[in-house]
Amino acid sequence: MPVALSFDQLLSAKDIQKQDIDLLLNTTDRFHQGMKADASQFLHLAKGKIMASLFFEASTRTRFSFEAAMYRLGGEILTLENGGSSSSIKKGETLSDMGRIVSGYSDIVVMRHPDSGGVKAFAEYSTVPVINAGDGPMEHPTQSILDLYTIHYFQKKLEGLSIGFVGDLKFGRTVNSLVQLLAFFPNQTFYFISHPTLRLHPEKIQFLKDHGHRVYELDQFENSISEMDVLYMTRVQEERFSTKEAYNEVKNHFVLTKESLNKCKPTLSILHPLPRVNEIMPEVDLHPSAHYFDQATFGVYVRMAILFHMLEGRA
């Protein structure tokens, strides 16, 4: 098995190859199990290294899990929150110039930006590895690794699955990145369930079909939930809509309730990248299939693995 990743920068799920997934999931499991036994045993792995955490858009799970991961590896953090208003970007500095500057202060950069291409513009002039922690509505590559780890942890496999994606599939960057990686594994069945205005981009549908997978686009999930191994719920993102009226029209289109799960498989895994608003009722939290809080916890171990491999070998 390869001992190094195939990429130096992680800007898109398209940067990730099948061998990278295998390596990262194995390393994640090592950290997951090892942290249970002795959380201090990994503190030497990033000792003396600095991670710049640059967030131009609100984040809780991604930002905190990356920062916790770096601390768990023994590294240090430079952190920027609300980057659009608290950095020199407000004075007119370009992202490319910022890339030159910040890479001189750190060994690796984790960056979230509201615009597609924002992280890429920064990374083009960075002299250290850059990780895309969410880039506009299209990319969230580290979340896709986290989602794969969670699916594998509970399903014990990544191939031959029936996976339902529900909600905002047009602007849901987690969905866009995850289906890119799930395509590596054979014999998948995808159910894409959304309001007509929030459907997955047609090129993604064609991409999955070209890779030999079965794809169904539906407007409700009750009739197909009994077939699913994984149900991936998503929030309808108000911040992606141009008007409040457009958001209100679709925000309550899909709501998962306890009754919705009456016909589900006992082995179903319910995931959600979080935060949720009203698409999963709190009563579902106690259902044995509800794994979205485990999913959030696993983010630390997954990002430990990503940081470890991207920093390894750098002086």
ZIVENVEN-V188879 format. One record per backbone hydrogen bond with DSSP energy under -1.0 kcal/mol. NH is the residue of the N-H (numbers start at 0). CO is the residue of the C=O. E is the energy in kcal/mol with one decimal. If there is no record, write none. Layout:
((NH,CO,E) (NH,CO,E))
This chain:
((9,129,-2.5) (14,11,-1.8) (15,12,-1.4) (20,16,-1.8) (21,17,-2.0) (22,18,-2.1) (23,19,-2.9) (24,20,-2.7) (25,21,-1.9) (26,22,-2.3) (27,23,-2.6) (28,24,-2.1) (29,25,-1.7) (30,26,-2.3) (31,27,-3.0) (32,28,-2.6) (33,29,-2.3) (34,30,-2.7) (35,31,-1.0) (36,32,-1.1) (37,33,-2.9) (40,37,-1.5) (42,39,-1.4) (44,41,-1.7) (45,72,-3.2) (48,45,-2.2) (50,75,-2.6) (51,107,-2.7) (52,77,-3.8) (53,109,-3.2) (54,79,-2.8) (55,111,-2.5) (63,59,-2.5) (64,60,-2.4) (65,61,-2.1) (66,62,-2.4) (67,63,-3.0) (68,64,-2.3) (69,65,-2.3) (70,66,-2.1) (71,67,-2.7) (72,68,-1.3) (73,70,-1.5) (74,69,-2.7) (75,48,-2.5) (77,50,-2.7) (79,52,-3.3) (82,54,-2.4) (84,81,-1.8) (85,81,-1.7) (89,86,-1.5) (91,88,-1.5) (92,87,-2.2) (97,93,-2.2) (98,94,-2.2) (99,95,-1.6) (100,96,-2.0) (101,97,-3.0) (102,98,-1.6) (103,100,-1.4) (104,101,-1.7) (106,49,-3.0) (107,49,-1.2) (108,128,-2.4) (109,51,-3.0) (110,130,-2.6) (111,53,-2.4) (112,133,-2.4) (117,114,-2.2) (120,116,-2.2) (121,117,-1.6) (122,118,-2.8) (123,119,-1.8) (124,121,-1.1) (125,122,-1.1) (130,108,-2.8) (131,9,-3.3) (132,110,-3.4) (134,138,-2.2) (135,112,-2.4) (137,134,-1.2) (138,134,-1.1) (143,139,-1.4) (144,140,-1.4) (145,141,-2.1) (146,142,-2.8) (147,143,-2.2) (148,144,-2.5) (149,145,-2.3) (150,146,-2.7) (151,147,-2.8) (152,148,-2.6) (153,149,-1.9) (154,150,-3.2) (155,151,-2.1) (159,185,-2.6) (162,188,-3.0) (163,229,-3.0) (164,190,-3.2) (165,231,-2.5) (166,192,-2.1) (168,166,-1.2) (168,197,-1.6) (172,170,-1.3) (175,171,-2.0) (176,172,-2.0) (177,173,-2.4) (178,174,-2.5) (180,176,-1.2) (181,177,-2.6) (182,178,-1.3) (183,180,-1.7) (184,181,-1.6) (188,160,-2.8) (189,213,-3.2) (190,162,-2.8) (191,215,-3.3) (192,164,-3.2) (193,217,-1.6) (197,194,-2.5) (203,200,-1.4) (204,200,-1.5) (205,201,-2.5) (206,202,-2.0) (207,203,-2.1) (208,204,-2.1) (209,205,-2.8) (211,208,-1.9) (212,207,-2.1) (213,187,-2.2) (215,189,-2.4) (217,191,-2.6) (224,220,-1.4) (226,223,-1.7) (228,161,-3.1) (229,161,-1.9) (230,268,-2.8) (231,163,-3.8) (232,270,-2.6) (233,165,-1.3) (239,236,-1.8) (240,237,-1.8) (246,242,-1.5) (247,243,-2.7) (248,244,-1.5) (249,246,-1.2) (250,246,-1.7) (252,249,-1.8) (255,278,-3.3) (260,257,-1.1) (261,258,-1.6) (263,260,-1.4) (267,264,-1.6) (268,228,-2.1) (269,288,-3.2) (270,230,-2.7) (280,255,-2.6) (283,280,-2.1) (284,281,-1.4) (286,283,-2.1) (289,286,-2.0) (290,269,-2.2) (294,290,-2.4) (295,291,-1.6) (296,292,-1.8) (297,293,-2.6) (299,296,-1.4) (301,297,-2.4) (302,298,-2.1) (303,299,-1.9) (304,300,-1.9) (305,301,-2.1) (306,302,-2.4) (307,303,-2.7) (308,304,-2.3) (309,305,-2.2) (310,306,-1.9) (311,307,-1.7) (313,310,-2.2))
